[in-house]
Protein backbone atom coordinates (compact mmCIF):
# COMPACT_ATOMS: atom_id res chain seq x y z
CA UNK A 1 0.00 0.00 0.00
CA UNK A 2 2.86 2.41 0.79
CA UNK A 3 4.49 1.90 -2.60
CA UNK A 4 1.19 2.43 -4.40
CA UNK A 5 0.61 5.65 -2.46
CA UNK A 6 4.12 6.87 -3.24
CA UNK A 7 3.74 6.04 -6.94
CA UNK A 8 0.46 7.97 -7.06
CA UNK A 9 2.10 10.95 -5.37
CA UNK A 10 5.00 10.91 -7.84
CA UNK A 11 2.64 10.71 -10.78
CA UNK A 12 0.35 13.53 -9.59
CA UNK A 13 2.96 15.91 -8.20
CA UNK A 14 5.55 15.94 -10.97
CA UNK A 15 5.36 13.23 -13.61
CA UNK A 16 2.08 14.46 -15.11
CA UNK A 17 3.19 18.11 -14.96
CA UNK A 18 6.06 17.99 -17.44
CA UNK A 19 6.82 16.99 -20.99
CA UNK A 20 10.33 15.63 -20.82
CA UNK A 21 12.88 16.01 -23.59
CA UNK A 22 15.70 13.82 -22.22
CA UNK A 23 16.34 11.15 -19.62
CA UNK A 24 18.76 13.55 -17.90
CA UNK A 25 15.94 16.08 -17.49
CA UNK A 26 13.75 13.41 -15.88
CA UNK A 27 16.58 12.41 -13.53
CA UNK A 28 17.22 16.02 -12.51
CA UNK A 29 13.58 16.79 -11.78
CA UNK A 30 13.14 13.47 -9.95
CA UNK A 31 16.17 14.17 -7.77
CA UNK A 32 14.91 17.66 -6.88
CA UNK A 33 11.41 16.41 -6.13
CA UNK A 34 12.68 13.51 -4.00
CA UNK A 35 14.84 15.85 -1.92
CA UNK A 36 11.85 18.15 -1.33
CA UNK A 37 9.62 15.16 -0.52
CA UNK A 38 12.05 13.85 2.09
CA UNK A 39 13.31 17.12 3.59
CA UNK A 40 10.66 19.84 3.29
CA UNK A 41 7.24 18.24 2.99
CA UNK A 42 5.57 17.14 6.25
CA UNK A 43 4.00 13.70 6.12
CA UNK A 44 0.82 13.31 8.16
CA UNK A 45 1.19 9.53 8.16
CA UNK A 46 4.30 9.80 10.35
CA UNK A 47 3.09 12.50 12.70
CA UNK A 48 3.34 15.66 10.59
CA UNK A 49 7.12 15.61 10.28
CA UNK A 50 9.33 15.11 7.26
CA UNK A 51 10.83 11.67 6.58
CA UNK A 52 14.29 13.14 7.24
CA UNK A 53 13.19 14.40 10.66
CA UNK A 54 11.62 11.03 11.47
CA UNK A 55 14.86 9.28 10.57
CA UNK A 56 16.85 11.63 12.84
CA UNK A 57 14.45 10.99 15.72
CA UNK A 58 14.82 7.23 15.28
CA UNK A 59 18.63 7.36 15.41
C-alpha positions in Angstrom: 0.0 0.0 0.0 2.9 2.4 0.8 4.5 1.9 -2.6 1.2 2.4 -4.4 0.6 5.7 -2.5 4.1 6.9 -3.2 3.7 6.0 -6.9 0.5 8.0 -7.1 2.1 11.0 -5.4 5.0 10.9 -7.8 2.6 10.7 -10.8 0.3 13.5 -9.6 3.0 15.9 -8.2 5.5 15.9 -11.0 5.4 13.2 -13.6 2.1 14.5 -15.1 3.2 18.1 -15.0 6.1 18.0 -17.4 6.8 17.0 -21.0 10.3 15.6 -20.8 12.9 16.0 -23.6 15.7 13.8 -22.2 16.3 11.2 -19.6 18.8 13.6 -17.9 15.9 16.1 -17.5 13.7 13.4 -15.9 16.6 12.4 -13.5 17.2 16.0 -12.5 13.6 16.8 -11.8 13.1 13.5 -10.0 16.2 14.2 -7.8 14.9 17.7 -6.9 11.4 16.4 -6.1 12.7 13.5 -4.0 14.8 15.8 -1.9 11.8 18.1 -1.3 9.6 15.2 -0.5 12.0 13.8 2.1 13.3 17.1 3.6 10.7 19.8 3.3 7.2 18.2 3.0 5.6 17.1 6.3 4.0 13.7 6.1 0.8 13.3 8.2 1.2 9.5 8.2 4.3 9.8 10.4 3.1 12.5 12.7 3.3 15.7 10.6 7.1 15.6 10.3 9.3 15.1 7.3 10.8 11.7 6.6 14.3 13.1 7.2 13.2 14.4 10.7 11.6 11.0 11.5 14.9 9.3 10.6 16.8 11.6 12.8 14.5 11.0 15.7 14.8 7.2 15.3 18.6 7.4 15.4 
